[in-house]
Amino acid sequence: MIRPTIKKLFMMMLIVSSVGYMGIGNAHNGGATMDAEGVSATFTGLAIVTCSSTGSEATDHLLARIKDFSPPVAGLLINLQLFKGNKAVSITDHISGDSNYSDYISLQGGNGTYYMMVNKTNVGERTFDIDYHCMAASGAHTETEIGVLQFH
């Protein structure tokens, strides 16, 4: 069965990338292919992102954006939502297959557990990348951990 393999790949990519370091800043990104069989309009990925203080810098917000690498298909887009407590924000990558991410979205919720959800608008395979960062009010990166709860 292909779904557990894709879930494991997605989990590994997100976990490994969440501890990566690139240039002068922390790089947190990962992605996968949703619905490789192209048969589910309700395919959803759900991850838990834990943001915590780094030194004296407490987390102020979670910042994220998404990029759809897939060829354009009419009516088939990919969405990213962040939520914590009673707050939520979302963004859609409106141009599939280009080299650009969506705009950033930001959810101010301090240290703690955030949820990050990715879904699509119709039946079809979508390959994506999410760029995400726990941030202090000063603009510094804070500690970031991620785990995948659902990918189907």
Helices and strands as residue ranges (DSSP letters): H 2-18, E 21-22, E 25-26, E 29-34, E 44-52, E 59-68, E 78-84, E 87-93, E 105-108, E 112-120, E 126-136, E 143-151
